[in-house]
Amino acid sequence: MCVCLERLITGNNMTPESIYFILYLITVPDIESDQRAIHRIYFEDFEQCNHYAEILDQRYDPIVRKPNCVKVNNYLKEVRIPLRKPEFMK
């Protein structure tokens, strides 16, 4: 059965397309200023993400103390493209 047809029958139009792990890396571009740069790095497996987090000493976010390398489900939602408004309705 086609995946699109299955979604139509079951009414489930949100399926996890991919699972990845995110490492938020916080850097200081200029040591004389108080500005920080936040980078978001995607990994496909937890071990690799955790390895880099340990090397960079950022297993936890230093600002809010949340753990890095959290599993994220990427959902893609199918939406219909709206039709243009007819000329007489503008």
PDB file with one MODEL, atoms N, CA, C and O in Angstrom:
MODEL        1
ATOM      1  N   MET A   1       0.849  -1.188   0.000  1.00  0.00           N
ATOM      2  CA  MET A   1       0.000   0.000   0.000  1.00  0.00           C
ATOM      3  C   MET A   1       0.887   1.241   0.000  1.00  0.00           C
ATOM      4  O   MET A   1       1.886   1.307   0.717  1.00  0.00           O
ATOM      5  N   CYS A   2       0.521   2.186  -0.784  1.00  0.00           N
ATOM      6  CA  CYS A   2       1.257   3.440  -0.871  1.00  0.00           C
ATOM      7  C   CYS A   2       1.214   4.158   0.479  1.00  0.00           C
ATOM      8  O   CYS A   2       0.188   4.152   1.160  1.00  0.00           O
ATOM      9  N   VAL A   3       2.324   4.772   0.854  1.00  0.00           N
ATOM     10  CA  VAL A   3       2.394   5.479   2.135  1.00  0.00           C
ATOM     11  C   VAL A   3       1.391   6.622   2.163  1.00  0.00           C
ATOM     12  O   VAL A   3       0.748   6.857   3.186  1.00  0.00           O
ATOM     13  N   CYS A   4       1.250   7.342   1.041  1.00  0.00           N
ATOM     14  CA  CYS A   4       0.302   8.450   0.975  1.00  0.00           C
ATOM     15  C   CYS A   4      -1.133   7.957   1.160  1.00  0.00           C
ATOM     16  O   CYS A   4      -1.924   8.589   1.861  1.00  0.00           O
ATOM     17  N   LEU A   5      -1.468   6.825   0.529  1.00  0.00           N
ATOM     18  CA  LEU A   5      -2.803   6.259   0.647  1.00  0.00           C
ATOM     19  C   LEU A   5      -3.064   5.778   2.074  1.00  0.00           C
ATOM     20  O   LEU A   5      -4.168   5.930   2.597  1.00  0.00           O
ATOM     21  N   GLU A   6      -2.043   5.199   2.692  1.00  0.00           N
ATOM     22  CA  GLU A   6      -2.182   4.734   4.072  1.00  0.00           C
ATOM     23  C   GLU A   6      -2.442   5.902   5.012  1.00  0.00           C
ATOM     24  O   GLU A   6      -3.265   5.797   5.921  1.00  0.00           O
ATOM     25  N   ARG A   7      -1.745   7.012   4.799  1.00  0.00           N
ATOM     26  CA  ARG A   7      -1.957   8.208   5.625  1.00  0.00           C
ATOM     27  C   ARG A   7      -3.363   8.747   5.445  1.00  0.00           C
ATOM     28  O   ARG A   7      -3.981   9.216   6.400  1.00  0.00           O
ATOM     29  N   LEU A   8      -3.875   8.682   4.210  1.00  0.00           N
ATOM     30  CA  LEU A   8      -5.213   9.166   3.925  1.00  0.00           C
ATOM     31  C   LEU A   8      -6.262   8.304   4.626  1.00  0.00           C
ATOM     32  O   LEU A   8      -7.234   8.823   5.174  1.00  0.00           O
ATOM     33  N   ILE A   9      -6.059   6.984   4.607  1.00  0.00           N
ATOM     34  CA  ILE A   9      -7.020   6.066   5.215  1.00  0.00           C
ATOM     35  C   ILE A   9      -7.006   6.178   6.737  1.00  0.00           C
ATOM     36  O   ILE A   9      -8.059   6.252   7.369  1.00  0.00           O
ATOM     37  N   THR A  10      -5.804   6.190   7.322  1.00  0.00           N
ATOM     38  CA  THR A  10      -5.701   6.224   8.784  1.00  0.00           C
ATOM     39  C   THR A  10      -5.859   7.623   9.351  1.00  0.00           C
ATOM     40  O   THR A  10      -6.097   7.775  10.549  1.00  0.00           O
ATOM     41  N   GLY A  11      -5.734   8.640   8.526  1.00  0.00           N
ATOM     42  CA  GLY A  11      -5.843  10.013   9.015  1.00  0.00           C
ATOM     43  C   GLY A  11      -4.568  10.496   9.674  1.00  0.00           C
ATOM     44  O   GLY A  11      -4.551  11.583  10.252  1.00  0.00           O
ATOM     45  N   ASN A  12      -3.496   9.715   9.603  1.00  0.00           N
ATOM     46  CA  ASN A  12      -2.232  10.084  10.215  1.00  0.00           C
ATOM     47  C   ASN A  12      -1.357  10.740   9.156  1.00  0.00           C
ATOM     48  O   ASN A  12      -0.758  10.052   8.329  1.00  0.00           O
ATOM     49  N   ASN A  13      -1.281  12.064   9.177  1.00  0.00           N
ATOM     50  CA  ASN A  13      -0.456  12.754   8.195  1.00  0.00           C
ATOM     51  C   ASN A  13       0.828  13.287   8.816  1.00  0.00           C
ATOM     52  O   ASN A  13       1.531  14.081   8.191  1.00  0.00           O
ATOM     53  N   MET A  14       1.144  12.861  10.037  1.00  0.00           N
ATOM     54  CA  MET A  14       2.399  13.251  10.672  1.00  0.00           C
ATOM     55  C   MET A  14       3.156  11.984  11.060  1.00  0.00           C
ATOM     56  O   MET A  14       2.759  11.280  11.988  1.00  0.00           O
ATOM     57  N   THR A  15       4.223  11.701  10.366  1.00  0.00           N
ATOM     58  CA  THR A  15       5.032  10.533  10.679  1.00  0.00           C
ATOM     59  C   THR A  15       6.463  10.976  10.916  1.00  0.00           C
ATOM     60  O   THR A  15       6.941  11.903  10.262  1.00  0.00           O
ATOM     61  N   PRO A  16       7.158  10.321  11.849  1.00  0.00           N
ATOM     62  CA  PRO A  16       8.561  10.713  12.052  1.00  0.00           C
ATOM     63  C   PRO A  16       9.399  10.294  10.854  1.00  0.00           C
ATOM     64  O   PRO A  16       9.562   9.102  10.591  1.00  0.00           O
ATOM     65  N   GLU A  17       9.920  11.253  10.145  1.00  0.00           N
ATOM     66  CA  GLU A  17      10.732  10.968   8.966  1.00  0.00           C
ATOM     67  C   GLU A  17      12.154  10.603   9.368  1.00  0.00           C
ATOM     68  O   GLU A  17      12.772   9.746   8.736  1.00  0.00           O
ATOM     69  N   SER A  18      12.680  11.237  10.407  1.00  0.00           N
ATOM     70  CA  SER A  18      14.037  10.939  10.836  1.00  0.00           C
ATOM     71  C   SER A  18      14.183  11.234  12.325  1.00  0.00           C
ATOM     72  O   SER A  18      13.459  12.051  12.895  1.00  0.00           O
ATOM     73  N   ILE A  19      15.122  10.558  12.919  1.00  0.00           N
ATOM     74  CA  ILE A  19      15.434  10.772  14.328  1.00  0.00           C
ATOM     75  C   ILE A  19      16.887  11.213  14.397  1.00  0.00           C
ATOM     76  O   ILE A  19      17.758  10.587  13.794  1.00  0.00           O
ATOM     77  N   TYR A  20      17.151  12.290  15.131  1.00  0.00           N
ATOM     78  CA  TYR A  20      18.519  12.750  15.263  1.00  0.00           C
ATOM     79  C   TYR A  20      18.746  13.302  16.666  1.00  0.00           C
ATOM     80  O   TYR A  20      17.809  13.487  17.442  1.00  0.00           O
ATOM     81  N   PHE A  21      20.008  13.556  16.966  1.00  0.00           N
ATOM     82  CA  PHE A  21      20.414  14.059  18.266  1.00  0.00           C
ATOM     83  C   PHE A  21      21.076  15.415  18.057  1.00  0.00           C
ATOM     84  O   PHE A  21      21.838  15.607  17.109  1.00  0.00           O
ATOM     85  N   ILE A  22      20.776  16.350  18.952  1.00  0.00           N
ATOM     86  CA  ILE A  22      21.249  17.725  18.790  1.00  0.00           C
ATOM     87  C   ILE A  22      22.231  18.072  19.893  1.00  0.00           C
ATOM     88  O   ILE A  22      21.998  17.804  21.072  1.00  0.00           O
ATOM     89  N   LEU A  23      23.331  18.673  19.479  1.00  0.00           N
ATOM     90  CA  LEU A  23      24.314  19.203  20.420  1.00  0.00           C
ATOM     91  C   LEU A  23      24.322  20.716  20.259  1.00  0.00           C
ATOM     92  O   LEU A  23      24.645  21.231  19.188  1.00  0.00           O
ATOM     93  N   TYR A  24      23.970  21.418  21.313  1.00  0.00           N
ATOM     94  CA  TYR A  24      24.052  22.880  21.307  1.00  0.00           C
ATOM     95  C   TYR A  24      25.443  23.251  21.783  1.00  0.00           C
ATOM     96  O   TYR A  24      25.817  22.970  22.921  1.00  0.00           O
ATOM     97  N   LEU A  25      26.197  23.877  20.915  1.00  0.00           N
ATOM     98  CA  LEU A  25      27.566  24.261  21.229  1.00  0.00           C
ATOM     99  C   LEU A  25      27.598  25.763  21.432  1.00  0.00           C
ATOM    100  O   LEU A  25      27.199  26.527  20.553  1.00  0.00           O
ATOM    101  N   ILE A  26      28.070  26.183  22.591  1.00  0.00           N
ATOM    102  CA  ILE A  26      28.135  27.609  22.913  1.00  0.00           C
ATOM    103  C   ILE A  26      29.589  28.040  22.848  1.00  0.00           C
ATOM    104  O   ILE A  26      30.448  27.482  23.530  1.00  0.00           O
ATOM    105  N   THR A  27      29.850  29.032  22.025  1.00  0.00           N
ATOM    106  CA  THR A  27      31.211  29.540  21.875  1.00  0.00           C
ATOM    107  C   THR A  27      31.248  31.029  22.192  1.00  0.00           C
ATOM    108  O   THR A  27      30.225  31.713  22.158  1.00  0.00           O
ATOM    109  N   VAL A  28      32.447  31.518  22.501  1.00  0.00           N
ATOM    110  CA  VAL A  28      32.666  32.935  22.751  1.00  0.00           C
ATOM    111  C   VAL A  28      33.574  33.446  21.637  1.00  0.00           C
ATOM    112  O   VAL A  28      34.779  33.194  21.656  1.00  0.00           O
ATOM    113  N   PRO A  29      33.002  34.168  20.656  1.00  0.00           N
ATOM    114  CA  PRO A  29      33.810  34.614  19.514  1.00  0.00           C
ATOM    115  C   PRO A  29      34.900  35.618  19.884  1.00  0.00           C
ATOM    116  O   PRO A  29      35.976  35.614  19.287  1.00  0.00           O
ATOM    117  N   ASP A  30      34.630  36.468  20.854  1.00  0.00           N
ATOM    118  CA  ASP A  30      35.603  37.490  21.249  1.00  0.00           C
ATOM    119  C   ASP A  30      35.725  37.455  22.766  1.00  0.00           C
ATOM    120  O   ASP A  30      34.736  37.655  23.472  1.00  0.00           O
ATOM    121  N   ILE A  31      36.917  37.206  23.271  1.00  0.00           N
ATOM    122  CA  ILE A  31      37.081  37.063  24.725  1.00  0.00           C
ATOM    123  C   ILE A  31      36.935  38.383  25.470  1.00  0.00           C
ATOM    124  O   ILE A  31      36.771  38.386  26.690  1.00  0.00           O
ATOM    125  N   GLU A  32      36.992  39.500  24.758  1.00  0.00           N
ATOM    126  CA  GLU A  32      36.858  40.797  25.413  1.00  0.00           C
ATOM    127  C   GLU A  32      35.418  41.277  25.498  1.00  0.00           C
ATOM    128  O   GLU A  32      35.142  42.301  26.121  1.00  0.00           O
ATOM    129  N   SER A  33      34.495  40.547  24.876  1.00  0.00           N
ATOM    130  CA  SER A  33      33.092  40.936  24.957  1.00  0.00           C
ATOM    131  C   SER A  33      32.308  39.848  25.690  1.00  0.00           C
ATOM    132  O   SER A  33      32.807  38.747  25.920  1.00  0.00           O
ATOM    133  N   ASP A  34      31.088  40.178  26.043  1.00  0.00           N
ATOM    134  CA  ASP A  34      30.243  39.229  26.766  1.00  0.00           C
ATOM    135  C   ASP A  34      29.314  38.469  25.816  1.00  0.00           C
ATOM    136  O   ASP A  34      28.423  37.751  26.271  1.00  0.00           O
ATOM    137  N   GLN A  35      29.509  38.616  24.518  1.00  0.00           N
ATOM    138  CA  GLN A  35      28.639  37.962  23.545  1.00  0.00           C
ATOM    139  C   GLN A  35      28.993  36.486  23.407  1.00  0.00           C
ATOM    140  O   GLN A  35      30.155  36.087  23.492  1.00  0.00           O
ATOM    141  N   ARG A  36      27.954  35.698  23.192  1.00  0.00           N
ATOM    142  CA  ARG A  36      28.128  34.269  22.964  1.00  0.00           C
ATOM    143  C   ARG A  36      27.458  33.895  21.655  1.00  0.00           C
ATOM    144  O   ARG A  36      26.491  34.529  21.233  1.00  0.00           O
ATOM    145  N   ALA A  37      27.982  32.862  21.020  1.00  0.00           N
ATOM    146  CA  ALA A  37      27.375  32.340  19.792  1.00  0.00           C
ATOM    147  C   ALA A  37      26.887  30.931  20.085  1.00  0.00           C
ATOM    148  O   ALA A  37      27.616  30.128  20.669  1.00  0.00           O
ATOM    149  N   ILE A  38      25.659  30.626  19.683  1.00  0.00           N
ATOM    150  CA  ILE A  38      25.080  29.314  19.911  1.00  0.00           C
ATOM    151  C   ILE A  38      24.969  28.602  18.563  1.00  0.00           C
ATOM    152  O   ILE A  38      24.405  29.137  17.608  1.00  0.00           O
ATOM    153  N   HIS A  39      25.516  27.392  18.505  1.00  0.00           N
ATOM    154  CA  HIS A  39      25.494  26.586  17.290  1.00  0.00           C
ATOM    155  C   HIS A  39      24.690  25.327  17.564  1.00  0.00           C
ATOM    156  O   HIS A  39      24.740  24.782  18.667  1.00  0.00           O
ATOM    157  N   ARG A  40      23.965  24.874  16.586  1.00  0.00           N
ATOM    158  CA  ARG A  40      23.153  23.662  16.711  1.00  0.00           C
ATOM    159  C   ARG A  40      23.706  22.631  15.734  1.00  0.00           C
ATOM    160  O   ARG A  40      23.641  22.815  14.518  1.00  0.00           O
ATOM    161  N   ILE A  41      24.256  21.532  16.283  1.00  0.00           N
ATOM    162  CA  ILE A  41      24.901  20.501  15.470  1.00  0.00           C
ATOM    163  C   ILE A  41      24.059  19.236  15.540  1.00  0.00           C
ATOM    164  O   ILE A  41      23.682  18.799  16.628  1.00  0.00           O
ATOM    165  N   TYR A  42      23.763  18.645  14.385  1.00  0.00           N
ATOM    166  CA  TYR A  42      22.931  17.442  14.291  1.00  0.00           C
ATOM    167  C   TYR A  42      23.810  16.204  14.139  1.00  0.00           C
ATOM    168  O   TYR A  42      24.792  16.211  13.397  1.00  0.00           O
ATOM    169  N   PHE A  43      23.437  15.133  14.861  1.00  0.00           N
ATOM    170  CA  PHE A  43      24.108  13.838  14.739  1.00  0.00           C
ATOM    171  C   PHE A  43      23.048  12.763  14.520  1.00  0.00           C
ATOM    172  O   PHE A  43      21.914  12.886  14.984  1.00  0.00           O
ATOM    173  N   GLU A  44      23.435  11.706  13.804  1.00  0.00           N
ATOM    174  CA  GLU A  44      22.488  10.629  13.554  1.00  0.00           C
ATOM    175  C   GLU A  44      22.517   9.554  14.626  1.00  0.00           C
ATOM    176  O   GLU A  44      21.552   8.800  14.753  1.00  0.00           O
ATOM    177  N   ASP A  45      23.583   9.456  15.397  1.00  0.00           N
ATOM    178  CA  ASP A  45      23.590   8.471  16.470  1.00  0.00           C
ATOM    179  C   ASP A  45      24.069   9.106  17.775  1.00  0.00           C
ATOM    180  O   ASP A  45      24.867  10.044  17.771  1.00  0.00           O
ATOM    181  N   PHE A  46      23.567   8.577  18.888  1.00  0.00           N
ATOM    182  CA  PHE A  46      23.797   9.162  20.202  1.00  0.00           C
ATOM    183  C   PHE A  46      25.265   9.080  20.622  1.00  0.00           C
ATOM    184  O   PHE A  46      25.788  10.018  21.222  1.00  0.00           O
ATOM    185  N   GLU A  47      25.933   7.967  20.312  1.00  0.00           N
ATOM    186  CA  GLU A  47      27.313   7.783  20.753  1.00  0.00           C
ATOM    187  C   GLU A  47      28.237   8.855  20.184  1.00  0.00           C
ATOM    188  O   GLU A  47      29.103   9.375  20.888  1.00  0.00           O
ATOM    189  N   GLN A  48      28.049   9.181  18.918  1.00  0.00           N
ATOM    190  CA  GLN A  48      28.878  10.200  18.295  1.00  0.00           C
ATOM    191  C   GLN A  48      28.609  11.576  18.899  1.00  0.00           C
ATOM    192  O   GLN A  48      29.540  12.341  19.153  1.00  0.00           O
ATOM    193  N   CYS A  49      27.338  11.885  19.127  1.00  0.00           N
ATOM    194  CA  CYS A  49      26.970  13.170  19.736  1.00  0.00           C
ATOM    195  C   CYS A  49      27.552  13.280  21.141  1.00  0.00           C
ATOM    196  O   CYS A  49      28.119  14.309  21.510  1.00  0.00           O
ATOM    197  N   ASN A  50      27.409  12.220  21.910  1.00  0.00           N
ATOM    198  CA  ASN A  50      27.904  12.219  23.283  1.00  0.00           C
ATOM    199  C   ASN A  50      29.433  12.313  23.312  1.00  0.00           C
ATOM    200  O   ASN A  50      29.995  12.962  24.194  1.00  0.00           O
ATOM    201  N   HIS A  51      30.097  11.677  22.368  1.00  0.00           N
ATOM    202  CA  HIS A  51      31.558  11.727  22.278  1.00  0.00           C
ATOM    203  C   HIS A  51      32.036  13.171  22.097  1.00  0.00           C
ATOM    204  O   HIS A  51      32.935  13.623  22.806  1.00  0.00           O
ATOM    205  N   TYR A  52      31.432  13.891  21.147  1.00  0.00           N
ATOM    206  CA  TYR A  52      31.826  15.287  20.917  1.00  0.00           C
ATOM    207  C   TYR A  52      31.436  16.184  22.089  1.00  0.00           C
ATOM    208  O   TYR A  52      32.151  17.136  22.400  1.00  0.00           O
ATOM    209  N   ALA A  53      30.329  15.896  22.731  1.00  0.00           N
ATOM    210  CA  ALA A  53      29.923  16.693  23.899  1.00  0.00           C
ATOM    211  C   ALA A  53      30.934  16.530  25.035  1.00  0.00           C
ATOM    212  O   ALA A  53      31.241  17.499  25.729  1.00  0.00           O
ATOM    213  N   GLU A  54      31.452  15.321  25.230  1.00  0.00           N
ATOM    214  CA  GLU A  54      32.455  15.102  26.274  1.00  0.00           C
ATOM    215  C   GLU A  54      33.777  15.772  25.918  1.00  0.00           C
ATOM    216  O   GLU A  54      34.419  16.375  26.778  1.00  0.00           O
ATOM    217  N   ILE A  55      34.187  15.670  24.660  1.00  0.00           N
ATOM    218  CA  ILE A  55      35.446  16.300  24.236  1.00  0.00           C
ATOM    219  C   ILE A  55      35.387  17.812  24.421  1.00  0.00           C
ATOM    220  O   ILE A  55      36.352  18.426  24.878  1.00  0.00           O
ATOM    221  N   LEU A  56      34.244  18.411  24.063  1.00  0.00           N
ATOM    222  CA  LEU A  56      34.090  19.868  24.156  1.00  0.00           C
ATOM    223  C   LEU A  56      33.628  20.326  25.534  1.00  0.00           C
ATOM    224  O   LEU A  56      33.413  21.519  25.750  1.00  0.00           O
ATOM    225  N   ASP A  57      33.473  19.394  26.461  1.00  0.00           N
ATOM    226  CA  ASP A  57      33.040  19.677  27.833  1.00  0.00           C
ATOM    227  C   ASP A  57      31.696  20.423  27.848  1.00  0.00           C
ATOM    228  O   ASP A  57      31.510  21.392  28.584  1.00  0.00           O
ATOM    229  N   GLN A  58      30.775  19.942  27.017  1.00  0.00           N
ATOM    230  CA  GLN A  58      29.449  20.538  26.979  1.00  0.00           C
ATOM    231  C   GLN A  58      28.381  19.450  26.983  1.00  0.00           C
ATOM    232  O   GLN A  58      27.479  19.453  26.145  1.00  0.00           O
ATOM    233  N   ARG A  59      28.488  18.515  27.933  1.00  0.00           N
ATOM    234  CA  ARG A  59      27.446  17.494  28.065  1.00  0.00           C
ATOM    235  C   ARG A  59      26.153  18.133  28.534  1.00  0.00           C
ATOM    236  O   ARG A  59      25.066  17.629  28.251  1.00  0.00           O
ATOM    237  N   TYR A  60      26.270  19.246  29.252  1.00  0.00           N
ATOM    238  CA  TYR A  60      25.110  20.029  29.676  1.00  0.00           C
ATOM    239  C   TYR A  60      25.275  21.439  29.158  1.00  0.00           C
ATOM    240  O   TYR A  60      26.388  21.959  29.084  1.00  0.00           O
ATOM    241  N   ASP A  61      24.180  22.048  28.804  1.00  0.00           N
ATOM    242  CA  ASP A  61      24.190  23.434  28.368  1.00  0.00           C
ATOM    243  C   ASP A  61      24.644  24.298  29.540  1.00  0.00           C
ATOM    244  O   ASP A  61      24.010  24.267  30.595  1.00  0.00           O
ATOM    245  N   PRO A  62      25.734  25.077  29.389  1.00  0.00           N
ATOM    246  CA  PRO A  62      26.239  25.856  30.525  1.00  0.00           C
ATOM    247  C   PRO A  62      25.315  26.978  30.984  1.00  0.00           C
ATOM    248  O   PRO A  62      25.463  27.463  32.106  1.00  0.00           O
ATOM    249  N   ILE A  63      24.380  27.400  30.163  1.00  0.00           N
ATOM    250  CA  ILE A  63      23.507  28.508  30.556  1.00  0.00           C
ATOM    251  C   ILE A  63      22.298  28.007  31.341  1.00  0.00           C
ATOM    252  O   ILE A  63      22.030  28.506  32.434  1.00  0.00           O
ATOM    253  N   VAL A  64      21.568  27.036  30.808  1.00  0.00           N
ATOM    254  CA  VAL A  64      20.340  26.569  31.467  1.00  0.00           C
ATOM    255  C   VAL A  64      20.480  25.190  32.089  1.00  0.00           C
ATOM    256  O   VAL A  64      19.536  24.692  32.703  1.00  0.00           O
ATOM    257  N   ARG A  65      21.648  24.563  31.939  1.00  0.00           N
ATOM    258  CA  ARG A  65      21.960  23.261  32.544  1.00  0.00           C
ATOM    259  C   ARG A  65      21.062  22.127  32.056  1.00  0.00           C
ATOM    260  O   ARG A  65      20.814  21.178  32.800  1.00  0.00           O
ATOM    261  N   LYS A  66      20.576  22.210  30.831  1.00  0.00           N
ATOM    262  CA  LYS A  66      19.827  21.101  30.225  1.00  0.00           C
ATOM    263  C   LYS A  66      20.825  20.162  29.554  1.00  0.00           C
ATOM    264  O   LYS A  66      21.862  20.614  29.069  1.00  0.00           O
ATOM    265  N   PRO A  67      20.529  18.868  29.519  1.00  0.00           N
ATOM    266  CA  PRO A  67      21.472  17.944  28.877  1.00  0.00           C
ATOM    267  C   PRO A  67      21.482  18.120  27.362  1.00  0.00           C
ATOM    268  O   PRO A  67      20.452  18.393  26.747  1.00  0.00           O
ATOM    269  N   ASN A  68      22.654  17.961  26.780  1.00  0.00           N
ATOM    270  CA  ASN A  68      22.796  17.974  25.331  1.00  0.00           C
ATOM    271  C   ASN A  68      22.558  16.570  24.787  1.00  0.00           C
ATOM    272  O   ASN A  68      22.371  15.633  25.563  1.00  0.00           O
ATOM    273  N   CYS A  69      22.562  16.414  23.493  1.00  0.00           N
ATOM    274  CA  CYS A  69      22.395  15.134  22.794  1.00  0.00           C
ATOM    275  C   CYS A  69      21.058  14.483  23.127  1.00  0.00           C
ATOM    276  O   CYS A  69      20.997  13.293  23.437  1.00  0.00           O
ATOM    277  N   VAL A  70      20.009  15.254  23.063  1.00  0.00           N
ATOM    278  CA  VAL A  70      18.658  14.756  23.322  1.00  0.00           C
ATOM    279  C   VAL A  70      18.057  14.258  22.011  1.00  0.00           C
ATOM    280  O   VAL A  70      18.251  14.867  20.958  1.00  0.00           O
ATOM    281  N   LYS A  71      17.332  13.153  22.084  1.00  0.00           N
ATOM    282  CA  LYS A  71      16.707  12.564  20.900  1.00  0.00           C
ATOM    283  C   LYS A  71      15.566  13.454  20.419  1.00  0.00           C
ATOM    284  O   LYS A  71      14.729  13.891  21.209  1.00  0.00           O
ATOM    285  N   VAL A  72      15.545  13.720  19.102  1.00  0.00           N
ATOM    286  CA  VAL A  72      14.521  14.565  18.508  1.00  0.00           C
ATOM    287  C   VAL A  72      13.902  13.814  17.337  1.00  0.00           C
ATOM    288  O   VAL A  72      14.612  13.322  16.460  1.00  0.00           O
ATOM    289  N   ASN A  73      12.580  13.730  17.329  1.00  0.00           N
ATOM    290  CA  ASN A  73      11.854  13.161  16.190  1.00  0.00           C
ATOM    291  C   ASN A  73      11.500  14.294  15.252  1.00  0.00           C
ATOM    292  O   ASN A  73      10.903  15.288  15.664  1.00  0.00           O
ATOM    293  N   ASN A  74      11.864  14.146  13.999  1.00  0.00           N
ATOM    294  CA  ASN A  74      11.577  15.162  12.998  1.00  0.00           C
ATOM    295  C   ASN A  74      10.282  14.775  12.283  1.00  0.00           C
ATOM    296  O   ASN A  74      10.259  13.816  11.511  1.00  0.00           O
ATOM    297  N   TYR A  75       9.215  15.513  12.538  1.00  0.00           N
ATOM    298  CA  TYR A  75       7.926  15.229  11.915  1.00  0.00           C
ATOM    299  C   TYR A  75       7.719  16.151  10.729  1.00  0.00           C
ATOM    300  O   TYR A  75       7.926  17.361  10.820  1.00  0.00           O
ATOM    301  N   LEU A  76       7.314  15.570   9.629  1.00  0.00           N
ATOM    302  CA  LEU A  76       6.969  16.361   8.460  1.00  0.00           C
ATOM    303  C   LEU A  76       5.460  16.317   8.298  1.00  0.00           C
ATOM    304  O   LEU A  76       4.877  15.237   8.196  1.00  0.00           O
ATOM    305  N   LYS A  77       4.833  17.461   8.274  1.00  0.00           N
ATOM    306  CA  LYS A  77       3.383  17.528   8.138  1.00  0.00           C
ATOM    307  C   LYS A  77       3.036  17.931   6.717  1.00  0.00           C
ATOM    308  O   LYS A  77       3.548  18.916   6.183  1.00  0.00           O
ATOM    309  N   GLU A  78       2.164  17.154   6.127  1.00  0.00           N
ATOM    310  CA  GLU A  78       1.739  17.460   4.770  1.00  0.00           C
ATOM    311  C   GLU A  78       0.582  18.453   4.832  1.00  0.00           C
ATOM    312  O   GLU A  78      -0.407  18.226   5.528  1.00  0.00           O
ATOM    313  N   VAL A  79       0.715  19.540   4.107  1.00  0.00           N
ATOM    314  CA  VAL A  79      -0.347  20.546   4.049  1.00  0.00           C
ATOM    315  C   VAL A  79      -0.673  20.827   2.589  1.00  0.00           C
ATOM    316  O   VAL A  79       0.179  20.719   1.707  1.00  0.00           O
ATOM    317  N   ARG A  80      -1.913  21.186   2.363  1.00  0.00           N
ATOM    318  CA  ARG A  80      -2.325  21.539   1.010  1.00  0.00           C
ATOM    319  C   ARG A  80      -1.950  22.983   0.724  1.00  0.00           C
ATOM    320  O   ARG A  80      -1.982  23.828   1.619  1.00  0.00           O
ATOM    321  N   ILE A  81      -1.602  23.260  -0.500  1.00  0.00           N
ATOM    322  CA  ILE A  81      -1.296  24.619  -0.909  1.00  0.00           C
ATOM    323  C   ILE A  81      -2.618  25.328  -1.164  1.00  0.00           C
ATOM    324  O   ILE A  81      -3.431  24.842  -1.951  1.00  0.00           O
ATOM    325  N   PRO A  82      -2.853  26.470  -0.515  1.00  0.00           N
ATOM    326  CA  PRO A  82      -4.128  27.160  -0.728  1.00  0.00           C
ATOM    327  C   PRO A  82      -4.222  27.728  -2.145  1.00  0.00           C
ATOM    328  O   PRO A  82      -3.218  28.104  -2.749  1.00  0.00           O
ATOM    329  N   LEU A  83      -5.428  27.781  -2.648  1.00  0.00           N
ATOM    330  CA  LEU A  83      -5.663  28.342  -3.974  1.00  0.00           C
ATOM    331  C   LEU A  83      -5.643  29.860  -3.898  1.00  0.00           C
ATOM    332  O   LEU A  83      -5.902  30.448  -2.848  1.00  0.00           O
ATOM    333  N   ARG A  84      -5.333  30.480  -5.018  1.00  0.00           N
ATOM    334  CA  ARG A  84      -5.340  31.936  -5.073  1.00  0.00           C
ATOM    335  C   ARG A  84      -6.754  32.462  -4.965  1.00  0.00           C
ATOM    336  O   ARG A  84      -7.716  31.813  -5.375  1.00  0.00           O
ATOM    337  N   LYS A  85      -6.856  33.640  -4.408  1.00  0.00           N
ATOM    338  CA  LYS A  85      -8.160  34.295  -4.301  1.00  0.00           C
ATOM    339  C   LYS A  85      -8.575  34.773  -5.684  1.00  0.00           C
ATOM    340  O   LYS A  85      -7.770  35.374  -6.395  1.00  0.00           O
ATOM    341  N   PRO A  86      -9.823  34.514  -6.077  1.00  0.00           N
ATOM    342  CA  PRO A  86     -10.279  34.971  -7.392  1.00  0.00           C
ATOM    343  C   PRO A  86     -10.214  36.489  -7.504  1.00  0.00           C
ATOM    344  O   PRO A  86     -10.258  37.196  -6.497  1.00  0.00           O
ATOM    345  N   GLU A  87     -10.109  36.978  -8.718  1.00  0.00           N
ATOM    346  CA  GLU A  87      -9.955  38.406  -8.972  1.00  0.00           C
ATOM    347  C   GLU A  87     -11.108  39.237  -8.409  1.00  0.00           C
ATOM    348  O   GLU A  87     -10.891  40.334  -7.895  1.00  0.00           O
ATOM    349  N   PHE A  88     -12.332  38.715  -8.505  1.00  0.00           N
ATOM    350  CA  PHE A  88     -13.488  39.508  -8.043  1.00  0.00           C
ATOM    351  C   PHE A  88     -13.547  39.609  -6.512  1.00  0.00           C
ATOM    352  O   PHE A  88     -14.317  40.416  -5.991  1.00  0.00           O
ATOM    353  N   MET A  89     -12.764  38.821  -5.786  1.00  0.00           N
ATOM    354  CA  MET A  89     -12.785  38.876  -4.317  1.00  0.00           C
ATOM    355  C   MET A  89     -11.679  39.752  -3.737  1.00  0.00           C
ATOM    356  O   MET A  89     -11.616  39.926  -2.520  1.00  0.00           O
ATOM    357  N   LYS A  90     -10.816  40.301  -4.569  1.00  0.00           N
ATOM    358  CA  LYS A  90      -9.704  41.110  -4.068  1.00  0.00           C
ATOM    359  C   LYS A  90     -10.119  42.473  -3.674  1.00  0.00           C
ATOM    360  O   LYS A  90      -9.289  43.268  -3.234  1.00  0.00           O
TER     361      LYS A  90
ENDMDL
END
